[in-house]
């Protein structure tokens, strides 16, 4: 951990918790599963920012979730999802998916989309980032929403892809937290964008390299957490993809 300037906290990719098996490579930005650090359990409303690489036919079979808003973003490949309510589908790059776990749901995520689509088995891995925020209110029925946002990302700059804020109506999937929103950006070399102003921000570099004002060069898997800041410019030094959480509250208040 390195404090670069007041309000900015740089977390390198190598700082993350890791679990590796021949089938699944997992990197956790916060305490998760068997990894626990009492000083690193959340930031703002964000409880998990997990990066996974799933080999063909590997993944996570049916497992329970409850009282959580889970947003999935695929960087490479095709991710199959199935749940105990009968929902089944596939998420690809340029599509955002939201699972509201509500009072409880069983959910599976695997690299075997071909089984749902009737094609040939894939030999490619699936690379994804999955993020969790707590809902405003407990309870409610489980639910899914998935949208195509790839066209909007071609414009460069931040695009809101998941939000509970009223001002982000339109292309974003809806999450059950009125103080949180997730933005994505695909930047070509030399392009830049400005971070929103918020009580809490979490910037994650999904791929590529960027320079963030006040933090310097960031590479794949690097993240910056901020409190009470915003407006910094992010400039790509190579083609890059960013995920930025904008949060106006924290857990517990």
C-alpha positions in Angstrom: 0.0 0.0 0.0 1.3 3.5 -0.9 -0.3 6.8 -0.1 0.5 9.0 -3.1 -1.2 12.3 -2.3 -3.8 13.1 0.3 -7.0 11.2 -0.4 -5.5 8.8 -2.9 -4.6 5.2 -1.9 -2.7 3.2 -4.5 -3.1 -0.6 -4.5 -0.9 -2.5 -6.9 -2.1 -5.7 -8.6 0.6 -7.6 -6.7 -0.9 -6.4 -3.4 -4.1 -8.4 -4.0 -5.0 -11.7 -2.3 -4.5 -14.6 -4.8 -5.9 -18.1 -5.1 -4.6 -20.2 -8.0 -5.7 -23.6 -9.2 -5.2 -25.2 -12.6 -8.8 -24.3 -13.5 -9.3 -20.9 -11.9 -7.0 -17.9 -11.2 -8.5 -15.5 -8.7 -7.3 -12.1 -7.5 -9.2 -10.3 -4.7 -8.9 -6.5 -4.0 -10.6 -6.9 -0.6 -10.9 -9.6 2.1 -12.7 -12.5 0.4 -13.2 -16.3 0.9 -10.3 -17.7 2.9 -8.4 -14.4 2.7 -9.0 -11.9 5.5 -7.5 -8.6 6.6 -9.5 -6.6 9.1 -8.0 -3.4 7.6 -9.1 -4.3 4.1 -12.8 -5.3 4.0 -14.4 -2.6 1.9 -14.1 0.9 0.5 -17.2 3.1 0.6 -20.0 0.7 -0.4 -17.8 -1.7 -2.4 -17.3 -5.0 -0.7 -15.6 -7.0 -3.4 -13.7 -6.4 -6.6 -12.6 -9.8 -7.8 -10.8 -10.7 -11.0 -11.1 -14.2 -12.3 -9.6 -16.2 -15.2 -11.6 -19.4 -15.8 -10.2 -22.2 -18.0 -12.5 -24.1 -20.4 -15.4 -25.8 -18.6 -14.2 -24.4 -15.2 -15.9 -22.0 -12.9 -18.2 -21.8 -9.9 -21.0 -24.3 -9.7 -24.2 -23.5 -7.8 -23.5 -21.5 -4.7 -25.6 -19.2 -2.5 -25.8 -15.4 -2.4 -28.1 -13.1 -0.4 -28.5 -9.4 0.4 -25.9 -8.3 -2.3 -25.8 -6.5 -5.6 -23.4 -8.3 -7.9 -22.1 -6.7 -11.1 -20.2 -8.8 -13.6 -18.0 -7.4 -16.4 -16.4 -9.8 -18.9 -13.1 -8.8 -20.6 -12.5 -12.0 -22.7 -14.6 -15.0 -23.6 -18.2 -16.0 -22.8 -19.4 -16.5 -19.3 -22.4 -18.8 -18.7 -24.7 -18.1 -15.8 -27.5 -20.2 -14.3 -29.5 -19.8 -11.2 -32.1 -21.5 -9.0 -35.0 -19.3 -10.4 -34.4 -20.9 -13.8 -32.6 -18.0 -15.4 -29.7 -18.9 -17.8 -27.7 -16.9 -20.2 -24.3 -15.7 -21.4 -22.3 -12.6 -20.8 -19.7 -11.3 -23.3 -17.3 -8.3 -23.5 -19.3 -5.1 -23.9 -22.2 -6.5 -21.8 -22.9 -5.7 -18.1 -24.9 -8.0 -15.9 -26.4 -7.4 -12.5 -27.6 -10.0 -10.0 -29.7 -8.8 -7.1 -29.5 -11.7 -4.6 -32.3 -10.4 -2.4 -33.5 -12.9 0.1 -31.4 -15.6 -1.4 -30.5 -17.3 -4.7 -28.3 -20.1 -5.9 -26.1 -19.1 -8.8 -23.4 -20.7 -11.1 -20.9 -19.0 -13.3 -18.8 -21.2 -15.7 -16.8 -21.2 -18.9 -19.1 -23.5 -20.8 -21.4 -21.1 -22.7 -21.4 -23.5 -25.6 -23.6 -25.9 -23.6 -26.3 -23.2 -23.5 -25.8 -22.2 -27.1 -25.5 -25.5 -28.8 -22.1 -24.9 -30.3 -18.7 -26.5 -30.0 -16.7 -26.5 -26.8 -14.5 -23.5 -26.3 -10.8 -23.7 -25.8 -10.5 -20.1 -24.6 -10.4 -18.9 -21.0 -13.0 -16.4 -19.7 -11.5 -13.3 -18.0 -13.9 -11.3 -15.8 -14.2 -8.8 -13.0 -17.0 -9.2 -10.5 -17.9 -6.5 -8.0 -20.3 -6.5 -5.0 -22.1 -3.7 -3.2 -24.6 -3.9 -0.4 -28.2 -3.0 -1.1 -30.0 0.0 0.5 -32.6 -2.3 2.0 -32.6 -6.0 2.9 -35.0 -8.4 1.3 -36.6 -8.4 -2.1 -36.9 -11.0 -4.8 -33.7 -12.1 -6.6 -33.4 -10.6 -10.0 -31.1 -10.2 -13.1 -30.6 -7.5 -15.6 -28.1 -7.5 -18.5 -27.4 -4.8 -21.1 -25.2 -4.2 -24.1 -23.0 -1.1 -23.6 -20.2 -1.8 -26.1 -21.4 0.8 -28.6 -21.4 3.6 -25.9 -17.8 2.7 -24.9 -16.5 3.3 -28.4 -16.9 7.0 -27.8 -14.2 7.0 -25.2 -14.7 8.6 -21.7 -16.6 7.2 -18.8 -20.0 5.5 -19.4 -22.3 4.7 -16.6 -23.0 0.9 -16.8 -24.7 0.2 -13.4 -26.3 2.6 -11.0 -28.9 3.1 -8.3 -28.9 6.9 -8.8 -31.9 8.5 -10.5 -29.6 10.7 -12.6 -28.2 7.7 -14.3 -31.3 6.5 -16.0 -31.0 5.1 -19.5 -28.2 2.7 -20.5 -27.2 1.5 -17.0 -28.5 -1.6 -15.3 -30.2 -0.7 -12.1 -28.7 -1.7 -8.7 -30.5 -1.5 -5.4 -28.3 1.2 -3.9 -29.1 4.9 -4.4 -25.6 6.1 -3.5 -23.5 4.0 -5.9 -22.8 3.9 -9.6 -20.3 2.0 -11.8 -18.6 3.6 -14.8 -16.5 2.0 -17.5 -14.2 3.5 -20.1 -12.2 2.2 -23.1 -9.4 4.6 -23.9 -7.1 4.5 -26.9 -3.5 5.6 -26.4 -3.5 9.3 -25.7 -7.2 9.6 -24.8 -8.1 10.8 -21.3 -11.2 11.2 -19.1 -12.0 12.8 -15.8 -13.0 11.0 -12.7 -16.4 12.0 -11.1 -16.5 13.9 -7.8 -17.7 11.6 -5.0 -17.3 10.9 -1.3 -15.6 7.6 -2.3 -14.1 6.5 -5.6 -12.6 3.1 -6.6 -10.6 3.1 -9.9 -9.6 -0.3 -11.3 -7.4 -0.8 -14.4 -8.9 -3.9 -16.1 -6.2 -3.9 -18.9 -3.7 -1.5 -20.4 -1.8 1.4 -18.9 -2.9 4.8 -17.7 -1.5 7.8 -15.8 -3.7 9.1 -13.0 -3.0 12.7 -11.8 -1.6 12.4 -8.3 -0.9 8.6 -8.5 1.3 8.1 -11.6 1.4 5.1 -13.9 -1.1 2.3 -13.3 -1.1 -1.1 -15.0 -3.4 -4.1 -15.3 -4.9 -5.0 -11.9 -3.8 -1.8 -10.2 -6.4 0.2 -8.3 -6.7 3.6 -6.6 -9.1 4.3 -3.7 -10.0 7.8 -2.9 -12.0 9.7 -0.3 -13.5 13.1 -0.9 -11.8 13.7 -4.2 -12.6 13.6 -7.9 -11.8 15.5 -11.0 -8.4 13.9 -11.6 -7.6 13.2 -15.2 -6.8 9.6 -16.4 -4.8 9.4 -19.6 -4.1 6.1 -21.4 -0.4 5.5 -22.4 -1.6 2.3 -24.1 -5.1 1.0 -25.0 -6.9 0.6 -21.7 -10.1 -0.3 -20.0 -11.2 1.2 -16.6 -13.9 0.4 -14.1 -14.7 3.3 -11.7 -17.1 3.1 -8.8 -18.7 6.4 -7.7 -20.1 6.2 -4.2 -21.7 8.9 -2.0 -22.0 6.8 1.2 -20.1 4.2 3.1 -21.2 1.0 4.8 -22.9 1.9 8.1 -23.5 5.5 7.2 
